Amino acid sequence: DEHQASLIGRDMTALLAPESHKTAHDYLAGITGAGVASILNDGREVIGQTAKGGYMPLFMTMGRVGEQASGEDAETRLCVVLRDITQWKRAEDDLIAARHSAEKASTAKSDFLAKISHEIRTPLNAILGFSEVMLEERFGPIGNPRYKDYINDIHTSGAHVINLVNDMLDISKIEAGQLEMSFTAVDLVEILKECVALMQPQANEGRVIIRTSFSEDLPRVVADAKTLRQIALNQIENTSGNDRKRKSSVGTGLGLPLTKALVEANRAQFLIESTPAKGTLIRVIFPNTRVLAE
């Protein structure tokens, strides 16, 4: 047609924006040469120029289609394919924009939580500190014993709020990918035995029986030992703490979301099933790719 006729005899770069001319010439030199570039042909992204002066992203692929003659008059014939990748680039840009938006939201959330944490800790430290002074009766006896119970409740509530803020900060850090983790070959049985031993005195105090059953031939997994201990301790405490009315209990209610986030940060899966009057089954499943062959 008219456009095709107008391009006959012109340089191939007439189809391209000025900034893509060098890319096209370098690509052409590589294809027609005898070097590695002539074999490893992976195409190029270029910017096309329309007849009306507009621009569009294109993917250019060149390939030899044979020789026209032999001897000194030999000419290399090339096929050049230009594909419109506008939709592809738009999708790419949307993904990049979505990532930047998510990062911005995550940063805003982290900044907010950090500020809240700072603002809350200052008065809470005063509440905890003065309530401890009063509980220890350092400046004289407390007149009515009921006041001592109230002061103990104040101290417990203050500790609960601090734990809540700490858990929120931990979850935010995990979501932002800022949690420091060291992946090594980990013996799950050893970690669980350590955690059970740590929790045993607390369980005994609450008249809770902890029973364990381990397979001694479990293979090691690639994981972060520190967060695995935190996962195990959280779950032993959650599932064995059936005396919820104890005043010393300072659980935050974020135990499960925090544990789930820690498990997923270790590339594992967190599953929980609860049956009324029977109990709760919590499973942490590591994929085969994280299990080490013995």
C-alpha positions in Angstrom: 0.0 0.0 0.0 1.0 3.7 0.2 2.9 3.3 3.4 4.8 0.2 2.2 5.8 2.0 -1.1 7.1 5.0 0.9 9.4 2.7 2.9 11.0 0.9 0.0 14.7 1.7 -0.3 14.8 3.5 3.0 16.8 2.6 6.1 15.1 0.2 8.5 15.5 2.8 11.3 12.9 4.9 9.5 10.4 2.8 11.5 12.0 3.6 14.8 12.3 6.5 17.2 15.8 8.2 17.1 16.8 6.8 20.5 16.4 3.3 19.2 18.5 3.7 16.1 21.8 2.7 17.8 20.1 -0.4 19.3 18.9 -1.5 15.8 22.3 -0.9 14.2 24.1 -2.8 16.9 21.7 -5.6 16.7 22.1 -5.7 12.9 25.9 -5.8 13.2 25.7 -8.6 15.6 23.4 -10.7 13.5 25.4 -10.2 10.2 28.8 -10.8 12.0 30.5 -14.0 12.8 30.6 -13.6 16.6 28.5 -15.1 19.4 25.8 -12.5 18.9 24.9 -14.0 15.5 24.1 -17.3 17.3 22.6 -16.0 20.6 19.7 -14.1 19.0 17.3 -12.9 21.8 15.7 -9.9 20.1 15.6 -6.3 21.3 13.1 -3.9 22.7 12.8 -0.7 20.7 10.5 2.3 20.3 8.6 2.5 17.1 7.6 5.7 15.3 4.2 5.8 13.6 3.4 7.7 10.4 1.5 10.3 12.4 4.5 11.0 14.6 3.5 8.9 17.6 5.5 6.3 19.5 4.9 2.7 20.5 6.9 0.0 22.2 8.0 -2.8 19.9 9.9 -6.0 20.1 12.3 -6.5 17.2 13.6 -9.9 16.1 16.0 -10.3 13.2 17.0 -13.5 11.4 19.0 -14.6 8.4 16.9 -16.0 5.5 19.7 -16.9 3.2 22.3 -15.4 0.7 21.1 -13.7 -2.5 24.2 -14.5 -4.5 27.7 -15.9 -4.1 31.2 -14.5 -4.4 31.9 -10.8 -4.1 28.3 -9.8 -4.9 26.8 -11.9 -2.1 24.2 -10.1 0.0 22.8 -11.4 3.3 19.0 -11.5 3.4 17.3 -10.7 6.7 13.8 -11.0 8.0 12.9 -8.4 10.6 9.8 -8.9 12.7 8.4 -6.1 14.8 5.7 -6.9 17.3 3.6 -4.4 19.2 4.2 -4.9 22.9 2.1 -1.9 24.1 -0.2 -4.2 26.2 2.7 -6.1 27.6 4.5 -2.9 28.6 1.3 -1.5 30.1 0.9 -4.6 32.2 4.5 -4.3 33.3 4.0 -0.7 34.3 0.9 -1.5 36.2 2.7 -4.2 38.1 5.6 -1.8 38.9 3.1 0.9 40.0 1.2 -1.6 42.2 4.5 -2.7 43.8 5.5 0.9 44.5 2.0 1.6 45.9 2.3 -1.5 48.2 5.8 -0.5 49.3 4.5 3.0 50.0 1.5 1.7 52.0 3.8 -0.7 53.9 6.2 2.1 54.7 3.4 4.4 55.9 2.0 1.6 58.0 5.5 0.9 59.5 6.1 4.6 60.2 2.6 4.8 61.9 3.3 1.8 64.1 6.7 3.0 65.0 5.3 6.4 66.0 2.4 4.8 68.0 4.9 2.5 69.7 7.1 5.5 70.7 4.1 7.4 72.0 2.7 4.5 74.0 5.9 3.3 75.6 6.6 6.5 77.4 3.4 6.7 79.5 3.3 2.8 79.8 6.8 2.7 81.3 5.6 5.2 84.0 2.5 3.1 84.7 4.6 -0.1 85.0 7.4 1.5 87.0 5.1 3.2 89.6 2.8 0.2 89.9 5.9 -2.0 90.7 7.0 0.6 93.3 3.6 0.5 94.9 3.3 -3.3 94.8 6.6 -3.6 96.6 5.4 -1.0 99.1 8.7 0.8 99.1 7.4 3.9 100.8 5.1 2.2 103.3 2.3 -0.3 103.5 -0.8 -0.1 101.3 -3.8 0.5 103.6 -6.5 -1.7 102.0 -5.4 -5.1 100.5 -8.0 -4.6 97.7 -5.8 -1.7 96.4 -3.0 -4.1 96.0 -5.2 -6.3 93.7 -6.1 -3.2 91.7 -2.4 -2.2 91.3 -1.6 -5.7 90.2 -4.3 -5.4 87.6 -2.9 -2.1 86.4 0.5 -3.6 86.0 -0.9 -6.6 84.1 -2.9 -4.4 81.8 0.2 -2.3 81.1 2.3 -5.3 80.3 -0.5 -6.5 78.0 -0.5 -3.3 76.0 3.3 -3.4 75.6 3.1 -7.0 74.4 0.4 -5.9 71.9 2.5 -3.1 70.5 5.5 -5.5 70.2 3.5 -8.1 68.4 2.1 -5.5 66.0 5.6 -4.2 65.2 6.8 -7.8 64.6 4.0 -8.5 62.2 4.6 -5.3 60.4 8.3 -6.0 60.1 7.6 -9.5 58.7 5.1 -8.1 56.1 7.7 -5.5 55.1 10.3 -8.2 54.6 12.6 -6.5 57.2 12.8 -9.3 59.7 16.4 -10.5 60.0 16.5 -14.2 59.3 19.4 -16.7 59.0 18.5 -19.8 57.1 20.5 -22.9 58.2 20.0 -26.7 58.5 17.7 -27.0 61.5 16.9 -30.0 63.7 13.1 -29.5 64.5 13.0 -32.2 67.2 15.9 -30.5 69.1 14.2 -27.1 68.9 10.8 -28.5 70.1 12.4 -30.3 73.0 14.1 -27.1 74.1 10.9 -25.2 73.9 8.9 -27.8 75.8 11.5 -27.8 78.6 11.3 -24.0 78.8 7.5 -24.1 79.1 7.2 -27.0 81.4 7.5 -25.0 84.7 4.7 -22.7 83.6 2.6 -25.7 82.5 3.2 -27.3 85.9 2.1 -24.1 87.7 -1.1 -24.1 85.7 -1.6 -27.9 86.2 -1.3 -28.5 82.5 0.2 -31.7 81.2 2.4 -31.5 78.1 2.9 -34.7 76.2 5.2 -35.0 73.3 5.8 -37.6 70.6 8.7 -37.2 68.2 10.1 -39.2 65.3 13.8 -39.5 65.9 14.6 -39.9 62.2 13.1 -36.6 61.0 15.3 -34.9 58.4 16.6 -31.4 59.0 14.9 -28.5 57.3 16.2 -25.2 55.9 14.8 -22.6 58.3 15.6 -19.8 60.7 16.2 -21.4 64.2 15.3 -18.2 66.1 11.9 -17.7 64.6 11.1 -21.5 64.8 11.7 -21.3 68.6 9.3 -18.3 68.7 6.7 -20.2 66.7 7.0 -23.3 69.0 6.9 -21.2 72.2 3.8 -19.3 71.0 1.9 -22.4 70.1 2.8 -24.3 73.3 1.7 -21.3 75.3 -1.5 -20.8 73.3 -2.6 -24.5 73.4 -1.5 -25.2 77.0 -2.8 -22.0 78.6 -6.4 -23.3 79.4 -6.6 -21.3 82.6 -7.5 -18.0 80.8 -8.7 -16.3 84.0 -5.3 -16.1 85.6 -4.4 -12.5 86.3 -0.8 -13.2 85.2 -1.9 -14.0 81.7 -0.7 -11.3 79.3 -1.5 -12.8 75.9 -2.2 -10.3 73.2 -4.7 -12.1 70.9 -2.2 -11.6 68.1 -0.5 -14.9 68.8 -2.0 -16.8 65.9 -1.5 -14.0 63.2 2.1 -13.5 64.4 2.8 -17.2 64.4 1.3 -17.6 60.9 3.4 -14.7 59.6 6.6 -16.2 61.1 5.8 -19.6 59.6 5.2 -18.2 56.2 8.5 -16.2 56.5 10.1 -19.6 56.9 8.5 -20.6 53.6 6.2 -23.1 55.4 2.5 -23.5 55.6 0.4 -22.8 58.7 -2.9 -24.8 59.2 -5.2 -24.8 62.1 -8.2 -27.1 62.8 -10.4 -26.8 65.9 -13.1 -29.3 66.9 -15.5 -28.4 69.8 -15.0 -30.6 72.9 -12.0 -32.4 71.2 -9.3 -29.8 70.8 -7.2 -27.9 68.3 -4.7 -29.3 65.8 -2.1 -26.9 64.5 0.2 -28.0 61.7 3.3 -26.4 60.3 4.2 -28.0 57.0 7.5 -27.4 55.2 7.6 -28.0 51.5 9.9 -30.7 50.0 12.2 -28.0 48.7 13.1 -27.0 52.3 13.7 -30.5 53.5 17.3 -31.7 53.4 18.1 -35.2 52.2 20.1 -37.2 54.7 
